[in-house]
Amino acid sequence: MQRDMLRTSRTQDGGKAAVWQLIRSSARVLRVEFPRESFIAHRLPSRTPLPDAQPGTILFDVNTDLADARELLPAHDDLWDAVRNDYWTALLCATDFPNTLGHNADE
C-alpha cells in the first residue's frame, strides 16, 4: 500500500465522507462529500462555486490539512474524528513504510 494514495474516511452513519491523502506525516484533505445534501458544490476557503461538480461536495483549496479542514467546517467533528483515526492507522502502518533495512519486517 502506498503512503500517498487517496484515502476515504466516513462517518459511522455514512452521511459524510472525506477524501484525503497522507503526505509525509500530514493528512491533506482534498474534498468532503455529503451525499444526503444537495447544495451547490464549492471550494473552501475561497467559496468558489463549482456548479458542474457533484452537489453536496466541498473541495478544499491547495494544502488543506486536517486542522485547517476542522477549522473551516467545525460542525463536523464526527467526520474529522474519523479522518484522525484513519490517519493514525495509516501513519503507523508498517507496510506503508519503505523497506530501508534491506529485508522484510516479517523476517
Secondary structure as GFF3:
##gff-version 3
##sequence-region A 1 107
A	DSSP	beta_strand	6	10	.	.	.	ID=ss1
A	DSSP	beta_strand	17	23	.	.	.	ID=ss2
A	DSSP	beta_strand	26	33	.	.	.	ID=ss3
A	DSSP	beta_strand	42	44	.	.	.	ID=ss4
A	DSSP	beta_strand	57	60	.	.	.	ID=ss5
A	DSSP	alpha_helix	66	72	.	.	.	ID=ss6
A	DSSP	alpha_helix	77	92	.	.	.	ID=ss7
A	DSSP	three_ten_helix	94	96	.	.	.	ID=ss8
###
